[in-house]
Amino acid sequence: MFIIAGLGNPKKEYDNTRHNIGFTMIDILSDKYDISVMNIKHRAMTGKGIINGQKVILAKPLTFMNASGESIGLLTDYYKIDFETELIVVSDDITLPPGQIRIRKKGSAGGHNGLKNIIGHLGSENFHRIRIGVGEKPKGYDLADYVLGHFSEGEKTLMEEGTIKAIRAVEMMVAGETDRAMNEFNRKVLTE
């Protein structure tokens, strides 16, 4: 069984913001695989289903971004999953161009407070993650205002392409093809 957790903030005002791209991914997976993510368990909205023949739990932590680890820790403990191989966390990344994705099996939080909190609760950096680029903060912008802001029209197209890649990456990862997904999607995208 896999837990696929998308990070974000649970209030309506945060819908479709840069910081909530993880929630957006869970919504897309929910629609594609007809998995209702309406149960409230372990401080998250959750739903059980099947992706590529594997049992999955889709989760959107209700703890707000910076306390995501509280929910993820409860989920991994309750379902007794091996978080090093059966947890996939989807989050935003301001160091990547909009729509570019990066897959890792382990690593630091890279300045992301949600990932930092998960690492703290799990006591390990060893869990799979998909980071979706939302673009670098422009000079003079407050970081919180930027990540809680909405995408421009031009960015929306890039983000749609990025979420399609990230969905494919999730499908490959639950099928045991994480290395292949990393080889396919971790290439740098050249921008003009």
N, C-alpha and C positions, 0 to 999 in steps of 0.2 A: 504494500500500500504506500502511496505517496501523499504527502501534504504539499499542496501548491498554494503558497501564501503570497498575496499581492499586498504591498504596503501602501498606506494612504491615511487620510483623516476621514472620520466617519460622518461629518456633518454635510448637509446638502450644499452649503456654500463652497465646499472644497471640490465638488464634482468637476471633472474635466480640467483640473489644474495640473501643472507639471508634477507636483509632489504626489498626485494621486494616480499616476500611470499604472501602478501596481493594481489598484482597484479596477481600473479600466480593463486591464488584462484579464482579471478574474471574471468580469462581466462578459467579455468576449468568449472566454472558454465556457462559461455557463450557458450562453446562447448556443454556441456551436455544438456542445455535447449534451444539451438539454438537462443540465444539472441545476436544480433550484438551490440558490444560495440564500436561504431564508431562515435557517435554524440559527438560534443564538446559543452557542456553546463555547465554553472556555474563552470568554471575552472576545468572541469573534462571530461574524456571520459565516456560516458554514453550509456546505452541501456535499453529499456523497454521490459519486458516479463512476463512470468508466471512460478512460482515454487510452486508446491503443491497446485494449485488452487488459489494462491495469486498473485496479481500484484506486480511486483518488478522492481526496478531500480538498475541495476548494475553500480557501479561507480569506476573509477580509477582517483583520484585527480591528476591534472597536476601541482600542486603547489609545488612539492617536499615535501618530508616527513615532514620536520619540520614546514611546513605551511599548513598541511592537513586540519586544521580547517577552513581556508578561504573557501575552496571548500565545505566542509561538511556543514558549516553554510549556504552558499548560497543554497545548495540543499534542506536542511530541511526547510528553509524559503519558497522557491519557491513552493515546493510540499505540504507545510503545514502539514507535518507529525508530529506525536508525537514522538520526538526523544527518549523518555524514553522507548517506546515499539515498535517503528517501524523503528529503526535504528540499523543495525548490522555492526560493524566495525571489520575488520579482519587485524591483524598485527602480526609481528614477536615478539618473546620473548626470550631474551638471558638467562633468568633464568630457562627455561625449557629445558630438553633434546631434541635433534632433533626429530621432529615428534609428540611429546606429545602436546596435546591441553588443553587449560583451557578456560572455558566459564564463563563470569560474566555478571550480570545485571547492575552493577555499580562498581565504585571503582576508585582509584587514577590512575595516569599515570604509576606508577611503574618505573619511570625513562625513559619512552619512550617519546621522544620529539614529535612525531606525535600525540600520544594520549593526551599529555599535551596541544598541540595547539588546538585540538578539544575541550577539556574541557574548555579552555579559550574562544573559540568562542561561544560555546553553553551556557556557564555560568553554567555548571552542569557536574557532574561526572556520572549522571544517564542515561546511554545508554548501550545497550548490546554490548558485544565484544567477539570475539574469538581470543585468542592469540595462535599462533603456535610456539612451541619451535624450536629454531635454534641452540641451544647449547651454553654453556658458553664460553666466550672469554678466550682463553688460556693465561696464565701468560706471560707478556712481550709484548703482542699484543696491538696495538692501537685499541680502540673500533671502531672507524670509519672504519679503514681498515678491521676489522673483519666482521662487519655487511654488508659492501659493497663487501665482498669476496664471492666466489662461494663455493658450497657444495662439499665435498669430495665424492668419489664414494660410500663409505659406508653410508654417510649421505643421499645421494640421495634416497636410498631405504627407509630409515626411513621417509624421508620427503614425499615420495609418499604415504606411509601408513598414515601419519599425515594429508595430504590433503584429503584423502578418508574419514577419520573421520570428518574433518572439513566440508566437503561437506554435510555429513549426519547430522551434527549438524545444519548447515544452514537450511536444509530441515525441520528438526524438529522445529526449532525456528520460521520459517515463518508459520508453522502449529499450532503455539500456544503452543508448547511443550518445552519451554526453560528450565523449571525445570527438565523435564525428560532428556533433553540433558545434563544438568549439572550433574545429577546423573550418567548418562552413561559414560560421557567422562572426568570428572574431577578427576577420580581416579589416584593416583600416579602409575606410571609405574616403577616397580623394575628393576634396571639395575645391571648387574654383575660387 
